[in-house]
Amino acid sequence: MTKLEARSKTKSVRMPIVIVFAYVLSLGPAVILVMLRSYGVFNDTSFDVMLLVNWVVEFATYTSSLGNPLIYAYYNGAFRKELIRMFCKRKDKRELTHTW
């Protein structure tokens, strides 16, 4: 196997691992919340606290829809180079404006 093939296989294995980890972080809290509710853990919790917990869990769930396209795009070499170039240009502009 050549070095390029090994690198390609590593990237192709790494991306699904990152995606699964992102799904666990975004959809896992909702599953845990439902499980804890079913066991009655939150029976004595105030409405305000439960509202906040539900809001945080919903926010984490919706981040899945935002994060996955960015993860896929980051593994695209052309997109990654453009992103790095854009941030480097922005950094250079800030340094130039703050030097005087």
N, CA, C and O atoms as a MOPAC input file, in Angstrom:
PM7 MOZYME 1SCF
protein

 N      0.84800 1    -1.16900 1     0.00000 1
 C      0.00000 1     0.00000 1     0.00000 1
 C      0.90500 1     1.24700 1     0.00000 1
 O      1.86800 1     1.33800 1     0.76100 1
 N      0.56900 1     2.17700 1    -0.85700 1
 C      1.38000 1     3.39400 1    -0.92700 1
 C      1.00100 1     4.34100 1     0.20000 1
 O     -0.01000 1     4.17200 1     0.88100 1
 N      1.84800 1     5.33700 1     0.36600 1
 C      1.62000 1     6.32300 1     1.42500 1
 C      0.31300 1     7.07800 1     1.19800 1
 O     -0.40700 1     7.36800 1     2.15300 1
 N      0.00300 1     7.39600 1    -0.04800 1
 C     -1.22500 1     8.12200 1    -0.38200 1
 C     -2.46500 1     7.27900 1    -0.09000 1
 O     -3.46400 1     7.79500 1     0.41200 1
 N     -2.40300 1     5.98500 1    -0.40300 1
 C     -3.52800 1     5.09800 1    -0.10400 1
 C     -3.75100 1     4.97000 1     1.39400 1
 O     -4.89300 1     4.97200 1     1.85400 1
 N     -2.68800 1     4.86000 1     2.14600 1
 C     -2.80600 1     4.75300 1     3.59900 1
 C     -3.41300 1     6.01900 1     4.18400 1
 O     -4.25100 1     5.96300 1     5.08300 1
 N     -2.98200 1     7.15100 1     3.66600 1
 C     -3.52200 1     8.43200 1     4.13500 1
 C     -5.00700 1     8.54800 1     3.81300 1
 O     -5.79400 1     9.01900 1     4.63300 1
 N     -5.37700 1     8.11800 1     2.62300 1
 C     -6.77200 1     8.16100 1     2.20300 1
 C     -7.63100 1     7.24300 1     3.07800 1
 O     -8.72700 1     7.62600 1     3.48700 1
 N     -7.14500 1     6.05200 1     3.36100 1
 C     -7.89600 1     5.12800 1     4.21600 1
 C     -8.04300 1     5.68200 1     5.62700 1
 O     -9.09800 1     5.53700 1     6.24500 1
 N     -7.00700 1     6.30600 1     6.13100 1
 C     -7.06800 1     6.90500 1     7.46800 1
 C     -8.12200 1     7.98700 1     7.51400 1
 O     -8.90000 1     8.05700 1     8.46700 1
 N     -8.16000 1     8.83300 1     6.49800 1
 C     -9.16700 1     9.89200 1     6.44300 1
 C    -10.57000 1     9.31500 1     6.33600 1
 O    -11.50500 1     9.81000 1     6.96600 1
 N    -10.71300 1     8.26600 1     5.53500 1
 C    -12.05100 1     7.69400 1     5.34800 1
 C    -12.54400 1     6.97700 1     6.60700 1
 O    -13.75300 1     6.85300 1     6.80400 1
 N    -11.65200 1     6.51300 1     7.44300 1
 C    -12.05100 1     5.89700 1     8.70800 1
 C    -12.29700 1     6.96700 1     9.76800 1
 O    -13.19700 1     6.83000 1    10.59600 1
 N    -11.50700 1     8.01800 1     9.74100 1
 C    -11.61400 1     9.06400 1    10.75100 1
 C    -12.92700 1     9.84300 1    10.64000 1
 O    -13.51300 1    10.20600 1    11.66000 1
 N    -13.38900 1    10.10100 1     9.43200 1
 C    -14.60700 1    10.89000 1     9.25700 1
 C    -15.83300 1    10.22600 1     9.87900 1
 O    -16.55600 1    10.90900 1    10.60400 1
 N    -16.11800 1     8.94700 1     9.64700 1
 C    -17.27600 1     8.33700 1    10.31400 1
 C    -17.15200 1     8.32800 1    11.83700 1
 O    -18.15300 1     8.44400 1    12.54400 1
 N    -15.92700 1     8.19000 1    12.34100 1
 C    -15.74400 1     8.23600 1    13.79100 1
 C    -16.11800 1     9.60700 1    14.32500 1
 O    -16.79000 1     9.71000 1    15.35100 1
 N    -15.69600 1    10.64600 1    13.65200 1
 C    -16.03800 1    12.01300 1    14.06700 1
 C    -17.53800 1    12.23900 1    13.97200 1
 O    -18.12100 1    12.86400 1    14.85800 1
 N    -18.17200 1    11.74600 1    12.92400 1
 C    -19.62200 1    11.90800 1    12.74500 1
 C    -20.38700 1    11.18600 1    13.86100 1
 O    -21.32600 1    11.74100 1    14.43000 1
 N    -19.98600 1     9.95800 1    14.16900 1
 C    -20.66300 1     9.21000 1    15.23000 1
 C    -20.48000 1     9.92000 1    16.56900 1
 O    -21.42700 1    10.02000 1    17.35000 1
 N    -19.29500 1    10.40500 1    16.83600 1
 C    -19.04400 1    11.14200 1    18.07500 1
 C    -19.90400 1    12.40500 1    18.14100 1
 O    -20.42700 1    12.74100 1    19.20400 1
 N    -20.05500 1    13.11200 1    17.00900 1
 C    -20.90000 1    14.31000 1    16.98200 1
 C    -22.35700 1    13.94300 1    17.23600 1
 O    -23.06000 1    14.66400 1    17.94400 1
 N    -22.81700 1    12.83900 1    16.67100 1
 C    -24.19200 1    12.40100 1    16.92200 1
 C    -24.40600 1    12.03800 1    18.39200 1
 O    -25.44700 1    12.35600 1    18.96800 1
 N    -23.43500 1    11.38200 1    18.98900 1
 C    -23.55700 1    11.02300 1    20.40500 1
 C    -23.64200 1    12.28800 1    21.25600 1
 O    -24.44500 1    12.35700 1    22.18700 1
 N    -22.82200 1    13.28400 1    20.94400 1
 C    -22.86000 1    14.52600 1    21.70500 1
 C    -24.14500 1    15.31700 1    21.48900 1
 O    -24.61200 1    16.01100 1    22.39200 1
 N    -24.71200 1    15.21100 1    20.29900 1
 C    -25.90700 1    16.01000 1    20.02100 1
 C    -27.20700 1    15.27900 1    20.34100 1
 O    -28.15900 1    15.90500 1    20.80600 1
 N    -27.27000 1    13.98800 1    20.10600 1
 C    -28.50300 1    13.24300 1    20.35000 1
 C    -28.48900 1    12.46100 1    21.66300 1
 O    -29.54000 1    12.04900 1    22.15400 1
 N    -27.31900 1    12.26000 1    22.21800 1
 C    -27.20100 1    11.52800 1    23.47000 1
 C    -27.91300 1    12.17200 1    24.64700 1
 O    -28.59200 1    11.47100 1    25.39700 1
 N    -27.78500 1    13.50400 1    24.84200 1
 C    -28.47400 1    14.11900 1    25.97800 1
 C    -29.98900 1    13.92600 1    25.95900 1
 O    -30.60100 1    13.77700 1    27.01600 1
 N    -30.59800 1    13.92500 1    24.78800 1
 C    -32.04900 1    13.72400 1    24.69700 1
 C    -32.42500 1    12.31400 1    25.16300 1
 O    -33.41600 1    12.13500 1    25.87000 1
 N    -31.64600 1    11.33700 1    24.77400 1
 C    -31.91300 1     9.95100 1    25.17800 1
 C    -31.72600 1     9.80000 1    26.68800 1
 O    -32.52900 1     9.15000 1    27.35700 1
 N    -30.67800 1    10.39400 1    27.21000 1
 C    -30.42400 1    10.31700 1    28.64800 1
 C    -31.52500 1    11.02400 1    29.42700 1
 O    -31.95200 1    10.53500 1    30.47200 1
 N    -31.99000 1    12.16900 1    28.93200 1
 C    -33.06100 1    12.90900 1    29.60200 1
 C    -34.34600 1    12.07900 1    29.65500 1
 O    -35.00100 1    12.00700 1    30.69500 1
 N    -34.69600 1    11.46300 1    28.54600 1
 C    -35.89800 1    10.62000 1    28.51200 1
 C    -35.76100 1     9.43700 1    29.47300 1
 O    -36.71500 1     9.08100 1    30.16400 1
 N    -34.58600 1     8.83900 1    29.51300 1
 C    -34.36500 1     7.71300 1    30.41000 1
 C    -34.48000 1     8.15300 1    31.87300 1
 O    -35.11800 1     7.47400 1    32.67700 1
 N    -33.87100 1     9.27500 1    32.21300 1
 C    -33.94200 1     9.76200 1    33.59200 1
 C    -35.37400 1    10.13900 1    33.97700 1
 O    -35.78800 1     9.92700 1    35.11600 1
 N    -36.12800 1    10.69800 1    33.02600 1
 C    -37.53800 1    11.00700 1    33.30500 1
 C    -38.33800 1     9.74500 1    33.58000 1
 O    -39.19100 1     9.72400 1    34.46700 1
 N    -38.06400 1     8.69800 1    32.81900 1
 C    -38.82400 1     7.46400 1    32.99700 1
 C    -38.56900 1     6.82400 1    34.36200 1
 O    -39.43400 1     6.13000 1    34.89600 1
 N    -37.39600 1     7.05600 1    34.92000 1
 C    -37.09600 1     6.53800 1    36.25500 1
 C    -37.52100 1     7.50100 1    37.36400 1
 O    -37.32800 1     7.20400 1    38.54300 1
 N    -38.09100 1     8.63600 1    37.00800 1
 C    -38.60100 1     9.56900 1    38.00300 1
 C    -37.54900 1    10.40200 1    38.70300 1
 O    -37.78800 1    10.90200 1    39.80200 1
 N    -36.39700 1    10.56000 1    38.09000 1
 C    -35.31500 1    11.32700 1    38.69900 1
 C    -35.70200 1    12.79800 1    38.86200 1
 O    -35.27600 1    13.45200 1    39.81400 1
 N    -36.50800 1    13.31500 1    37.93600 1
 C    -36.84500 1    14.73600 1    37.95000 1
 C    -38.19800 1    15.03500 1    38.59900 1
 O    -38.74000 1    16.12100 1    38.39300 1
 N    -38.74800 1    14.12000 1    39.36200 1
 C    -40.06200 1    14.34200 1    39.96300 1
 C    -40.08900 1    15.54000 1    40.90800 1
 O    -41.09200 1    16.25300 1    40.96600 1
 N    -39.01800 1    15.77200 1    41.64200 1
 C    -38.98100 1    16.86600 1    42.60700 1
 C    -38.32300 1    18.12400 1    42.05000 1
 O    -38.07700 1    19.06800 1    42.80000 1
 N    -38.03800 1    18.15600 1    40.76800 1
 C    -37.35900 1    19.29700 1    40.15900 1
 C    -38.37300 1    20.36400 1    39.77900 1
 O    -39.47400 1    20.05900 1    39.32100 1
 N    -37.98500 1    21.62200 1    39.97600 1
 C    -38.89900 1    22.72400 1    39.67400 1
 C    -39.10500 1    22.85600 1    38.16100 1
 O    -38.31100 1    22.36400 1    37.35800 1
 N    -40.17600 1    23.52200 1    37.81100 1
 C    -40.51900 1    23.72500 1    36.40500 1
 C    -39.45000 1    24.54200 1    35.69100 1
 O    -39.10600 1    24.24700 1    34.54700 1
 N    -38.92000 1    25.57400 1    36.36000 1
 C    -37.91100 1    26.43200 1    35.73500 1
 C    -36.64400 1    25.65900 1    35.38600 1
 O    -36.06500 1    25.84100 1    34.31500 1
 N    -36.22600 1    24.80300 1    36.29500 1
 C    -35.02400 1    24.00400 1    36.03600 1
 C    -35.27900 1    23.02500 1    34.89200 1
 O    -34.42400 1    22.85900 1    34.02300 1
 N    -36.43300 1    22.38300 1    34.88100 1
 C    -36.75500 1    21.44300 1    33.80200 1
 C    -36.85900 1    22.14600 1    32.45600 1
 O    -36.47300 1    21.59500 1    31.42500 1
 N    -37.38500 1    23.37000 1    32.47500 1
 C    -37.46900 1    24.13700 1    31.23300 1
 C    -36.07200 1    24.43700 1    30.70300 1
 O    -35.82600 1    24.32400 1    29.50200 1
 N    -35.16200 1    24.81600 1    31.58500 1
 C    -33.78100 1    25.08800 1    31.18600 1
 C    -33.09700 1    23.82000 1    30.67400 1
 O    -32.40400 1    23.85400 1    29.65800 1
 N    -33.28900 1    22.71500 1    31.36900 1
 C    -32.68500 1    21.44400 1    30.94200 1
 C    -33.23300 1    21.03100 1    29.57400 1
 O    -32.47400 1    20.60700 1    28.70300 1
 N    -34.54200 1    21.15400 1    29.38700 1
 C    -35.13100 1    20.81900 1    28.08300 1
 C    -34.59700 1    21.71300 1    26.98200 1
 O    -34.34500 1    21.24800 1    25.87000 1
 N    -34.42200 1    22.99900 1    27.28000 1
 C    -33.90300 1    23.92400 1    26.28000 1
 C    -32.47700 1    23.56000 1    25.88500 1
 O    -32.14200 1    23.57800 1    24.70000 1
 N    -31.64100 1    23.23100 1    26.85300 1
 C    -30.25200 1    22.85700 1    26.56800 1
 C    -30.20100 1    21.56900 1    25.74900 1
 O    -29.40100 1    21.45200 1    24.82100 1
 N    -31.04900 1    20.60800 1    26.09000 1
 C    -31.07700 1    19.33800 1    25.35100 1
 C    -31.56600 1    19.57200 1    23.91600 1
 O    -31.00700 1    19.00600 1    22.97600 1
 N    -32.58200 1    20.38000 1    23.74300 1
 C    -33.06800 1    20.69100 1    22.39400 1
 C    -31.99500 1    21.41600 1    21.58100 1
 O    -31.81900 1    21.14100 1    20.39400 1
 N    -31.29000 1    22.32600 1    22.21100 1
 C    -30.21000 1    23.03800 1    21.52800 1
 C    -29.13200 1    22.05800 1    21.07600 1
 O    -28.65000 1    22.14700 1    19.94700 1
 N    -28.75100 1    21.12700 1    21.94700 1
 C    -27.74800 1    20.12600 1    21.58600 1
 C    -28.23700 1    19.25200 1    20.43600 1
 O    -27.45300 1    18.87500 1    19.56500 1
 N    -29.52000 1    18.93200 1    20.43000 1
 C    -30.08000 1    18.12000 1    19.35200 1
 C    -30.02900 1    18.85500 1    18.01900 1
 O    -29.71000 1    18.26100 1    16.98900 1
 N    -30.34100 1    20.13200 1    18.03700 1
 C    -30.32500 1    20.90200 1    16.79000 1
 C    -28.92000 1    21.18200 1    16.28600 1
 O    -28.74300 1    21.45400 1    15.09800 1
 N    -27.92000 1    21.12500 1    17.14900 1
 C    -26.55600 1    21.34100 1    16.67300 1
 C    -26.09700 1    20.21600 1    15.75700 1
 O    -25.16300 1    20.39800 1    14.97600 1
 N    -26.73400 1    19.06800 1    15.84100 1
 C    -26.38900 1    17.97400 1    14.94200 1
 C    -26.59600 1    18.38700 1    13.49000 1
 O    -25.78500 1    18.06900 1    12.62100 1
 N    -27.67700 1    19.09000 1    13.24200 1
 C    -27.97000 1    19.53200 1    11.87800 1
 C    -26.98300 1    20.59100 1    11.40600 1
 O    -26.73300 1    20.72000 1    10.20700 1
 N    -26.42800 1    21.33800 1    12.33200 1
 C    -25.47300 1    22.38100 1    11.95800 1
 C    -24.06200 1    21.83800 1    11.81400 1
 O    -23.31500 1    22.27100 1    10.93600 1
 N    -23.69800 1    20.90700 1    12.65900 1
 C    -22.31900 1    20.44100 1    12.69400 1
 C    -21.93500 1    19.47000 1    11.61200 1
 O    -20.81200 1    19.52600 1    11.11100 1
 N    -22.82400 1    18.58400 1    11.23400 1
 C    -22.46000 1    17.54500 1    10.26600 1
 C    -22.04400 1    18.08900 1     8.90300 1
 O    -21.04900 1    17.60700 1     8.36100 1
 N    -22.73600 1    19.05300 1     8.31700 1
 C    -22.23600 1    19.58200 1     7.04700 1
 C    -20.85300 1    20.22300 1     7.17700 1
 O    -20.04200 1    20.15300 1     6.25300 1
 N    -20.58900 1    20.84300 1     8.32000 1
 C    -19.26600 1    21.43200 1     8.51500 1
 C    -18.19100 1    20.36200 1     8.64300 1
 O    -17.07200 1    20.54000 1     8.16100 1
 N    -18.52500 1    19.26300 1     9.28500 1
 C    -17.55700 1    18.16500 1     9.40600 1
 C    -17.27500 1    17.57400 1     8.03500 1
 O    -16.11600 1    17.35400 1     7.68200 1
 N    -18.31300 1    17.31600 1     7.26200 1
 C    -18.11300 1    16.78400 1     5.90900 1
 C    -17.30300 1    17.76200 1     5.06200 1
 O    -16.40000 1    17.35500 1     4.33100 1
 N    -17.62400 1    19.03800 1     5.15900 1
 C    -16.91600 1    20.03900 1     4.35900 1
 C    -15.45700 1    20.13500 1     4.78300 1
 O    -14.58100 1    20.33200 1     3.94100 1
 N    -15.18700 1    19.99900 1     6.07700 1
 C    -13.80700 1    20.10100 1     6.53800 1
 C    -12.94500 1    18.98800 1     5.96200 1
 O    -11.75800 1    19.19600 1     5.71300 1
 N    -13.51500 1    17.82300 1     5.75000 1
 C    -12.74300 1    16.72900 1     5.17600 1
 C    -12.52400 1    16.89000 1     3.67300 1
 O    -11.79900 1    16.10200 1     3.06700 1
 N    -13.13500 1    17.88700 1     3.07900 1
 C    -12.86400 1    18.22400 1     1.68900 1
 C    -11.62900 1    19.11500 1     1.67200 1
 O    -11.63300 1    20.19100 1     2.26900 1
 N    -10.58400 1    18.68200 1     1.00000 1
 C     -9.31300 1    19.40100 1     1.00700 1
 C     -9.40600 1    20.82100 1     0.48900 1
 O     -8.80600 1    21.72600 1     1.06900 1
 N    -10.14400 1    21.03900 1    -0.59100 1
 C    -10.26100 1    22.38200 1    -1.15600 1
 C    -10.97200 1    23.32100 1    -0.18100 1
 O    -10.56400 1    24.47000 1    -0.01400 1
 N    -12.02500 1    22.83600 1     0.45600 1
 C    -12.74000 1    23.66800 1     1.43000 1
 C    -11.83800 1    24.02200 1     2.60100 1
 O    -11.81700 1    25.16900 1     3.04800 1
 N    -11.09700 1    23.04700 1     3.09500 1
 C    -10.21800 1    23.27200 1     4.23800 1
 C     -9.14500 1    24.30900 1     3.90600 1
 O     -8.84800 1    25.18300 1     4.72100 1
 N     -8.56700 1    24.21100 1     2.71300 1
 C     -7.53900 1    25.18700 1     2.31400 1
 C     -8.12000 1    26.59100 1     2.20900 1
 O     -7.48700 1    27.56100 1     2.62700 1
 N     -9.32100 1    26.70100 1     1.65100 1
 C     -9.97000 1    28.01100 1     1.54600 1
 C    -10.30100 1    28.58000 1     2.91600 1
 O    -10.14400 1    29.77800 1     3.14900 1
 N    -10.75500 1    27.73400 1     3.81200 1
 C    -11.08400 1    28.17000 1     5.16300 1
 C     -9.84100 1    28.68500 1     5.88300 1
 O     -9.88400 1    29.73700 1     6.52000 1
 N     -8.75400 1    27.96000 1     5.78500 1
 C     -7.50400 1    28.38100 1     6.41900 1
 C     -7.00800 1    29.67200 1     5.78300 1
 O     -6.53800 1    30.57200 1     6.48000 1
 N     -7.11100 1    29.76200 1     4.47700 1
 C     -6.67900 1    30.98500 1     3.78200 1
 C     -7.51400 1    32.17700 1     4.21400 1
 O     -6.98500 1    33.27200 1     4.40500 1
 N     -8.81700 1    31.97300 1     4.37000 1
 C     -9.70100 1    33.05900 1     4.77700 1
 C     -9.35100 1    33.54700 1     6.18500 1
 O     -9.29100 1    34.75300 1     6.42500 1
 N     -9.12200 1    32.61900 1     7.11200 1
 C     -8.78800 1    33.02600 1     8.47700 1
 C     -7.40400 1    33.65300 1     8.55700 1
 O     -7.18400 1    34.56200 1     9.35800 1
 N     -6.47500 1    33.18600 1     7.74500 1
 C     -5.14400 1    33.79700 1     7.74700 1
 C     -5.20100 1    35.21300 1     7.21000 1
 O     -4.53100 1    36.09800 1     7.74200 1
 N     -5.97800 1    35.44800 1     6.17700 1
 C     -6.13400 1    36.80800 1     5.65000 1
 C     -6.76700 1    37.71200 1     6.69200 1
 O     -6.33000 1    38.84700 1     6.87900 1
 N     -7.77700 1    37.22500 1     7.36100 1
 C     -8.46200 1    38.01900 1     8.37200 1
 C     -7.50600 1    38.34500 1     9.51900 1
 O     -7.52800 1    39.45700 1    10.04700 1
 N     -6.67100 1    37.38500 1     9.90400 1
 C     -5.70200 1    37.60200 1    10.97300 1
 C     -4.68400 1    38.65800 1    10.55200 1
 O     -4.33800 1    39.54300 1    11.33500 1
 N     -4.20300 1    38.56100 1     9.30400 1
 C     -3.24300 1    39.54700 1     8.80800 1
 C     -3.84200 1    40.94300 1     8.79900 1
 O     -3.16100 1    41.90700 1     9.14600 1
 N     -5.10300 1    41.06800 1     8.40900 1
 C     -5.75600 1    42.37800 1     8.38000 1
 C     -5.87400 1    42.95900 1     9.78600 1
 O     -5.67500 1    44.15800 1     9.98100 1
 N     -6.19600 1    42.12100 1    10.75900 1
 C     -6.30300 1    42.60400 1    12.14400 1
 C     -4.95700 1    43.06800 1    12.66200 1
 O     -4.86600 1    44.09400 1    13.33500 1
 N     -3.91000 1    42.31700 1    12.35000 1
 C     -2.57800 1    42.71000 1    12.81300 1
 C     -2.15600 1    44.02700 1    12.19200 1
 O     -1.52800 1    44.85300 1    12.85500 1
 N     -2.49300 1    44.23300 1    10.92800 1
 C     -2.13200 1    45.48600 1    10.25900 1
 C     -2.89600 1    46.67500 1    10.84700 1
 O     -2.33900 1    47.76500 1    10.97400 1
 N     -4.15300 1    46.47400 1    11.20300 1
 C     -4.93400 1    47.59300 1    11.71400 1
 C     -4.58300 1    47.91700 1    13.16000 1
 O     -4.77400 1    49.05200 1    13.59700 1
 N     -4.07300 1    46.94200 1    13.91000 1
 C     -3.76500 1    47.18400 1    15.31600 1
 C     -2.32600 1    47.61300 1    15.55700 1
 O     -1.97000 1    47.92700 1    16.69300 1
 N     -1.50000 1    47.63700 1    14.54100 1
 C     -0.10000 1    47.95400 1    14.76100 1
 C      0.15600 1    49.44200 1    14.91500 1
 O      1.17800 1    49.81900 1    15.48800 1
 N     -0.70700 1    50.28500 1    14.44000 1
 C     -0.43100 1    51.72600 1    14.56900 1
 C     -1.22900 1    52.27900 1    15.60500 1
 O     -1.14800 1    53.47700 1    15.87400 1

